Amino acid sequence: MSHSCCSTSPVARAHLDEGLSAGATGVEPAHHARGVQVGERADLLVVGRISTGDPSLPSAEAMAVSGGQIIGIGTKADMDALVGPSTTTISPDGVVIPGLVDPHMHIWTSLLSLTWTDMSHERCPKFDDVLALVKAEAQKAAPGQAVLGKHFDPILYPGEPVLTRDMLDQVAPDNPVLVMNSSGHFFYGNSAMFAAANVTDATPDPPGGVFGRTDGRLNGTIGEAPAQLAMISALPKPTQQDIVAGIGQILNTAARRGVTSVRESATGALAGVGEYALLHQLNGAARLPVRVSTAQFSVVDGKTPAQVAADWAAAGVTPFSGDEMVRADAWKVITDGSNQGRSGYFMQPYMGEVAGGKANWTPEGMHEVLGIGLDAGWQLMVHTNGDAAIEFALTAAEDLLPKYPGDLRHRFEHVSFATDDQLRRMAAAGVSPSFLMNHVYFWGAAFRDTILGPERANRLDRLKSAYDAGLRPSIHSDFDVTDIDPLLAARTGVQRRLKADGSVLNPAECVTPEQALAAITTHAAWQIHADDRGTLAVGKLADFAVASDDPWSSDPDGWPEIEISETYLGGTPAYQA
Ligand SMILES: [Zn+2]
């Protein structure tokens, strides 16, 4: 788990540039489904235990599919009239459920450390476990091969020391070691890593970056992108093949959790239009295992947001363009940082600090960047983490949105610490929230005890209040901030249990199982403009997963253990375990 989707962008860009620039240039949608007709007879009949997610018909025995669409669902006898000589019947071994939707995840920035070793609190419950893992990895590595770790989160080891060069030298004296802090803002390196990067005690700090020193000697901390770049440039760069393999790995990991649609939430942050073009190129070569909706990133170094918007338009990437597999839908703007990284923007200071963070924009700049997206016709997708960030973006949105009528379904992301007033005003303005629900599970105790205090921590991820305000909230992973695991996140929506101590964070915000499941299916689909997905019903796409149990009729406690054996897109296999 890392904290922030974009703090590592310059580092990721420098590491991935060669592989990405070798990618596609022109946007060429594959249109796999073009010319496929929906007929009166089924080409596919799915027979078995079907859980539809549709309250008007929660379960069914059979589902008829033609041309990728559901043309009938109900009892087996109901489907008889839809079966013809060319109908193929399948009886999946498990419960057929609607494909799940992750409405906010990241492909590109996640590629930076995709192959790095997971050194999360989840895997290393004690600080010493981190060092033991580095040691084990170093012993496995070839001479000189770097040991690379990610998701190390010192916030979750209160009272423990900072990871130092000397500690890392002790467990890995011969191999370079680089461990990324889950905030993305820091690396920790050993002596061999500094040597590989030609950084010595005498090396000056680059502007904006810091090589931490104790009494003039490098202590192992490498802070912020300019210093991190010196380290990353000493590592071998991923080839285009590596990048393509990584994209496949990410999408298959999503499918393994029952996901059939995602929103890539910062498309173009590293390589501009080429990222979107590459998705189409890959999908043209072999249909992707998951449908991808993209949010075009509004910020590129050295360009104004207006120039960025013009670049997308010049490449033909306009709102809702693409095809049934890869479609451009939104304009992404980031208001503030990460709350667990203490860079979210709050009205009151962080515990132990005098300030509550800041916004990435001036009020005028925010107004302008949102207006540029709206002028181009995009759905707004605005990252707002702290309560002041929500206020900041909402103020601009309240002024702008009345001038842009239409069913664009604008979204605020994370909306981690909203007030009652803000939720009410979001509903009035036509802005729906998407919550990183497992903030509660993984960091709830840290927010309560060390970052924000109990009163503000209770306001974390107010899914119930969002429903009560008349909003259509969704739940997302923000992968690789958390793993793509919608059923675990939905369980957190129901239980609000903290991983650290098992306690419940503000039970008043717990939702019903049905509400939690809607947030990873129908509402998430609605938010990515995919009204043809989210339930299994006539007229919807036959996007479904085969699960070991039915979330709609089983205890939420067991949802994370539900296994997915297969997924289908438009009635054809997309993933097999
Ligand atoms: Zn994100």
Boltz pocket constraint, residues with backbone or C-beta under 6 A from the ligand:
constraints:
  - pocket:
      binder: B
      contacts: [[A, 5], [A, 104], [A, 105], [A, 106], [A, 265], [A, 478]]
      max_distance: 6.0
